[in-house]
Structures are given as structure tokens and as C-alpha cells.
Amino acid sequence: MSNSKVVSIRDIAKKCNVSPSTVSRVINNKGRISKEKRQMILKAIEDSGYTVAQNNKKIFSSNIIGLLFPRLITFFYPHLIDELEIALLKNGYSPVIMLHNDDVETENNCLNIFAELDIKGLIMVPATRAIPENFNEALSDIPAVFVNVDHKDSYYTINSDQFYGGQLAALEFINKGCKKPLIICRRNSSAISNLRVEGFIDIFNRNNIKIRKENILTCNRNKGSFSEAKDLIKYAYISGLEFDCVFADSDWKAFGSLVALQELGYRIPEEIKIIGYDDSDITKFTFLPITSISQELPEFSKRTVDLLLSLIHNNKSEITENNTISVSLKSRQTT
């Protein structure tokens, strides 16, 4: 009778003081690993009696694509996952979805699990909205596309044109005669999300309209954006801030602003105009449909999957590192 037993990759990794993904690459004979380290891991495997369970063999032989995303509390990411899942299945791949909840340690654990699954590719929104420092250690040889992050050489990114989105909102307000904007955005936001506000401010600056610091109000990302936006509008009213338009960096903040302004007796859009961001379902079905910036989900999803498949199949002629998807303004009754 064989003395071998099923031992987890994590057990081997701990014994060798390496990451689980490094052990996985040795098992699957993938990646660039030094001869000494490879021999050390192989000896640890032999000494421990490690065997790969039959169900894991089936997993390793399948076409798994990892999808690693933050909390699904916004419109954009849940709907993007839906679009990606449909496209990947059509191309013969099996998407496996994991959430890191904007926590770096959870993100690292997810990456290690994906390494154990021997995924064929990865689509990822990093927890910090920047390329993870340990990514090369975890999945150096796995084709990966990073969504809505600052571009970094040698990595493949795809982003919505957030700066242009902010510009579109500002141009809509200026064309409607607005001169005193109020901005409601998330506190401690990522560099990519900040681009929305920067683009908005840029257009007003070009039109010689200075946005006062007091007119930029921030929400706590851990609180409900609808209710906090309502509170911020009421704070602006009580504080005597002057504004004739509201740019919110999400549709739920725009909706909260709309409700608060109507409760305060303002006529929308005659007295105050509102624009949100994401073009989510809520903008179309509120009592007053909300003007919003659309990130063009179908095109975003298609370009993301096309880029990943080009990386997997090494179609270098079809690959560019930094990919930007245009956005558009959907005009409705709040402007």
C-alpha cells in the first residue's frame, strides 16, 4: 500500500518558505524558477508524499480565467463581470470570480488560489487600484489584464477615459449656462476615479470659472452614497454654499442629490442641474431620469476579453499595453 497522502500546496509552500503559486508552477512545470529552488520544492514534495487529487487534475486541465474584483456595490463592476462571463464562456473558457473587498491581504490570498488552479488568464481590478507589488511573484507567467488602474510598463491595462468623462459633464453644464458647480465625490478615491473630478475642473478652468475648495464635498466610501449625498446637499444648503449644478462621481450620489434638492424645494433642472456617473439603471427609472456619463460597458467588455485572448494566444500584432475606452454623456431630465 502506498504511503502517499494528499498534502496541500500551502503545506509545501510553508515548508519551503515560498509562495503557493511558486509551488504550483513547479508542479505544472511553468514559469522561471531557479534550479536550486525547483530542486528544493521537488524534494519537499517527495518527502511529504504529495499527490495531486484527481479533481484537481481536472481543474488544472481546464480553461479557467480568473476574475478578481472589488466589492460589488457599484453599478459598473457587477455588470462588467456579467458581460465578461458571457464573452468568456462563448470563447470556451470557464470564469472563476473572486472578490478581494479592497483588502490587500485578501487579494494576495485570491492570487495564490488562482495560481493553484493553474488559470489560463486573469482579469483584475486591484485592491489599491494599482498593479500589486507581488504580482510577478504570484502569477508572473499568467496573461493578465488590469482594469481601471494607472498604466505601468510591461503590464496590460484597460481603462475608461475618466478624465474625458469629467470634461463631458462640465461641458454640458457650461452649455446650459451653469457657473457655480458643486462636486460630490468619494473621499480618498483612487487616482483613476480622481480623474473624473480633474477633468471636470479642467473645463471650468478653461472657461475662467474657478471652483472653490468649499464646493468640493466628499463622501466616506464605507457609507451609503445615496444617504450621504443627501446629507451633503443639506449641509451645502445650511452652509450657504452657492451652486447651480451638481456633478456626482456616481449615479447613487446623483440620485441622493436629486432627492435632497427636491425636498429643499428646488426645481430640477430649472434652478439646479445634476449629472451622475456610470449610466446605471437607477438613472433611467427615477421619478426624474438623471443625466449621466456612460462607460460603454459592451465595448469595454469586448475590448477586455479581446486583449486577454490575444495575450493567451500570443497574437502580438493585436496587443497594445495601454488601452483606453471612450465614454459618452447620456442626456436626460436633470440637465
C-alpha positions in Angstrom: 0.0 0.0 0.0 1.3 3.5 -0.9 2.2 5.8 1.9 1.5 8.9 -0.2 -1.1 11.3 1.0 -2.9 14.4 -0.3 -1.0 17.4 1.1 -2.0 20.9 0.2 0.2 23.2 -1.9 0.2 25.6 1.0 1.9 23.0 3.2 4.7 22.6 0.7 5.0 26.4 0.3 5.2 26.9 4.1 7.9 24.2 4.4 10.0 25.8 1.6 9.3 29.4 2.6 7.9 30.2 -0.8 4.5 31.3 -2.1 1.9 28.7 -3.0 2.0 30.0 -6.6 5.7 29.1 -6.8 5.0 25.5 -5.8 2.1 25.4 -8.3 4.5 26.5 -11.1 7.0 23.8 -10.2 4.2 21.1 -10.2 3.0 22.3 -13.6 6.5 22.9 -14.9 5.8 26.6 -15.7 7.5 29.9 -15.2 11.0 31.0 -14.5 12.2 29.4 -11.2 15.9 28.9 -10.3 17.3 25.4 -10.4 18.1 25.3 -6.7 14.6 26.5 -5.7 13.0 24.0 -8.1 15.0 21.1 -6.6 14.2 22.2 -3.0 10.5 22.2 -3.8 10.6 18.9 -5.6 12.4 17.3 -2.7 9.8 18.7 -0.3 7.1 17.3 -2.4 8.7 13.9 -2.5 9.4 13.9 1.3 5.8 14.8 2.1 4.3 12.2 -0.2 2.3 15.0 -2.0 -0.1 13.8 -4.7 -2.5 15.9 -6.8 -6.1 14.9 -6.1 -8.0 13.7 -9.1 -10.5 16.5 -9.0 -7.6 19.0 -9.0 -6.2 17.3 -12.1 -9.5 18.1 -13.9 -9.3 21.7 -12.7 -5.7 22.1 -13.9 -6.6 20.8 -17.4 -9.5 23.2 -17.8 -9.5 26.7 -19.4 -10.1 28.7 -16.3 -10.0 32.5 -16.4 -9.7 34.3 -13.1 -11.8 37.4 -12.4 -10.7 39.3 -9.4 -12.8 42.3 -8.4 -13.7 44.6 -5.5 -16.9 44.8 -3.6 -19.9 44.7 -6.0 -21.6 47.8 -4.6 -21.3 50.0 -7.7 -23.2 49.5 -11.0 -20.1 49.2 -13.2 -18.3 46.2 -11.8 -21.2 43.7 -11.4 -22.4 44.5 -14.9 -18.9 44.3 -16.3 -18.5 40.8 -14.7 -21.8 39.7 -16.3 -20.5 40.9 -19.7 -17.1 39.3 -19.3 -18.6 36.0 -18.1 -20.8 35.7 -21.2 -17.9 36.6 -23.6 -15.5 34.1 -21.9 -18.0 31.3 -22.0 -18.6 31.9 -25.7 -14.9 31.5 -26.3 -14.7 28.2 -24.4 -13.3 29.5 -21.1 -14.6 29.0 -17.6 -14.6 32.2 -15.5 -14.0 31.9 -11.8 -15.0 35.0 -9.8 -13.3 36.1 -6.6 -13.7 39.3 -4.6 -11.0 41.0 -2.6 -13.2 43.7 -1.0 -10.4 46.2 -1.4 -8.3 44.3 1.1 -4.6 43.7 0.0 -4.2 40.5 2.1 -7.4 39.0 0.7 -6.2 40.0 -2.7 -2.9 38.1 -2.1 -4.8 35.0 -1.0 -7.0 35.1 -4.1 -4.0 35.4 -6.3 -2.4 32.3 -4.6 -5.6 30.4 -5.1 -5.7 31.3 -8.7 -2.1 30.1 -9.0 -3.1 26.7 -7.5 -5.9 26.5 -10.1 -3.4 27.0 -12.9 -5.6 29.6 -14.5 -5.1 30.4 -18.2 -5.5 34.2 -17.7 -6.6 36.9 -15.3 -8.8 40.0 -15.4 -8.3 42.0 -12.3 -9.2 45.3 -10.6 -6.5 45.6 -7.9 -7.4 46.4 -4.3 -5.3 49.6 -4.3 -6.2 50.4 -8.0 -2.5 50.0 -8.8 -0.6 46.9 -10.1 0.1 44.7 -7.0 3.8 44.8 -6.0 3.9 41.0 -5.6 2.1 40.2 -8.8 5.2 38.9 -10.6 5.8 36.5 -7.7 2.3 35.2 -7.6 1.4 34.9 -11.3 4.4 36.1 -13.4 3.8 33.8 -16.4 -0.1 34.2 -16.5 -1.5 36.6 -19.1 -3.3 39.3 -17.2 -5.4 42.4 -18.0 -5.7 45.1 -15.3 -8.9 47.2 -15.2 -9.1 50.9 -14.3 -5.6 51.3 -13.0 -2.7 53.6 -13.7 -0.7 52.2 -16.6 2.7 50.7 -15.8 5.2 49.5 -18.4 5.2 45.8 -19.2 1.7 45.3 -17.9 -1.6 45.4 -19.9 -4.3 47.8 -18.8 -7.7 48.8 -20.0 -9.4 51.9 -18.7 -12.4 54.1 -19.3 -11.5 57.7 -20.2 -12.4 59.1 -16.8 -10.8 62.5 -17.4 -12.9 62.9 -20.6 -16.0 61.8 -18.7 -15.5 64.7 -16.2 -14.9 67.0 -19.1 -18.2 66.0 -20.8 -20.1 66.7 -17.6 -18.6 70.1 -17.3 -19.2 71.0 -20.9 -22.9 70.0 -20.5 -23.2 72.3 -17.5 -21.4 75.2 -19.2 -23.5 74.9 -22.4 -26.6 75.1 -20.1 -25.3 78.4 -18.6 -24.0 77.0 -15.2 -21.3 78.9 -13.5 -21.3 77.7 -9.9 -20.7 73.9 -9.7 -20.8 71.7 -6.7 -18.9 68.4 -6.7 -19.8 65.4 -4.6 -17.1 62.7 -4.8 -15.6 59.8 -2.8 -13.0 60.6 -0.2 -9.6 59.0 -0.6 -10.5 57.8 -4.0 -8.2 56.1 -6.5 -6.1 58.0 -9.0 -8.3 56.8 -11.8 -11.5 57.9 -10.1 -9.9 61.3 -9.3 -9.5 61.8 -13.0 -13.3 62.4 -13.2 -13.1 65.3 -10.9 -9.9 66.6 -12.5 -11.4 66.5 -16.0 -14.5 68.4 -14.7 -12.4 71.1 -13.0 -10.2 71.4 -16.1 -13.1 72.5 -18.3 -14.3 75.1 -15.8 -10.7 76.4 -15.5 -10.5 76.8 -19.3 -13.7 78.8 -19.2 -12.2 81.1 -16.5 -14.5 79.7 -13.7 -12.7 78.8 -10.5 -14.3 76.1 -8.4 -13.9 76.9 -4.8 -12.5 74.3 -2.4 -15.6 74.5 -0.3 -17.7 73.4 -3.2 -16.0 70.0 -3.4 -17.7 67.8 -0.9 -16.5 64.2 -0.1 -18.3 61.0 0.9 -16.9 58.3 3.1 -16.5 55.2 0.8 -17.8 52.9 3.6 -21.1 54.7 4.0 -24.2 54.6 1.7 -23.5 57.1 -1.1 -27.2 57.9 -1.6 -27.9 58.9 2.0 -24.5 60.7 2.5 -25.1 62.7 -0.7 -28.4 63.8 0.6 -26.7 64.9 3.8 -24.0 66.8 1.9 -26.6 68.7 -0.2 -28.4 69.7 3.0 -25.0 70.7 4.5 -24.3 72.8 1.5 -27.7 74.5 1.8 -27.4 75.2 5.5 -23.8 76.5 5.0 -25.0 78.9 2.4 -22.8 77.5 -0.4 -23.8 78.9 -3.8 -24.3 76.4 -6.7 -26.4 76.0 -9.8 -25.3 72.5 -10.7 -24.1 69.2 -9.1 -21.6 66.8 -10.5 -21.6 63.5 -8.6 -19.0 60.8 -9.3 -21.6 58.1 -9.1 -25.3 57.8 -10.0 -26.3 56.9 -6.5 -24.8 60.2 -5.3 -26.6 62.0 -8.1 -29.9 60.4 -7.0 -29.3 61.3 -3.4 -28.6 64.9 -4.5 -31.8 65.0 -6.6 -33.9 63.8 -3.7 -32.4 66.3 -1.2 -32.7 69.2 -3.6 -36.4 68.5 -4.3 -37.0 68.1 -0.5 -35.5 71.6 -0.1 -37.9 73.0 -2.7 -35.6 73.4 -5.7 -36.8 72.9 -9.2 -34.7 70.5 -11.2 -33.3 71.3 -13.8 -34.6 74.9 -13.9 -32.8 76.0 -10.8 -30.1 73.3 -10.3 -28.9 70.8 -12.8 -27.4 67.3 -11.9 -25.1 64.9 -13.6 -24.1 61.4 -12.3 -21.6 58.8 -13.5 -21.9 55.2 -14.8 -25.3 55.5 -16.5 -26.7 52.8 -14.2 -30.3 51.6 -14.2 -31.2 54.0 -11.4 -30.7 57.0 -13.8 -33.4 55.7 -16.2 -36.1 54.8 -13.7 -36.1 57.6 -11.0 -39.0 60.0 -10.9 -36.8 62.4 -12.9 -34.4 60.5 -15.1 -30.8 61.6 -14.4 -28.2 62.7 -17.0 -25.1 60.5 -16.6 -21.7 59.6 -18.1 -21.7 56.1 -19.7 -18.6 53.9 -19.6 -19.9 51.9 -22.6 -19.9 48.5 -20.9 -20.4 46.3 -24.0 -17.4 47.9 -25.8 -15.3 47.8 -22.5 -16.1 44.1 -22.0 -15.3 43.2 -25.6 -12.0 45.0 -25.7 -11.0 43.5 -22.3 -11.7 39.9 -23.5 -10.1 40.5 -26.9 -7.0 41.8 -25.2 -6.7 38.8 -22.8 -7.3 36.3 -25.6 -4.6 38.0 -27.7 -2.2 37.6 -24.7 -3.1 34.0 -24.2 -2.6 33.2 -27.9 0.4 35.5 -28.1 -1.0 37.5 -31.0 1.5 40.3 -30.6 0.2 42.2 -33.6 -3.1 42.7 -31.8 -1.7 43.7 -28.4 -1.2 47.2 -27.0 -0.2 47.8 -23.4 -2.3 50.8 -22.6 -6.0 50.7 -23.8 -8.5 53.5 -23.2 -12.2 53.2 -23.9 -14.1 56.4 -24.7 -17.2 57.4 -22.7 -20.3 59.3 -23.6 -22.9 61.6 -22.0 -26.5 60.4 -21.8 -28.6 63.5 -21.5 -31.9 63.2 -19.5 -34.2 65.4 -17.5 -31.8 66.7 -14.8 -30.0 68.9 -17.3 
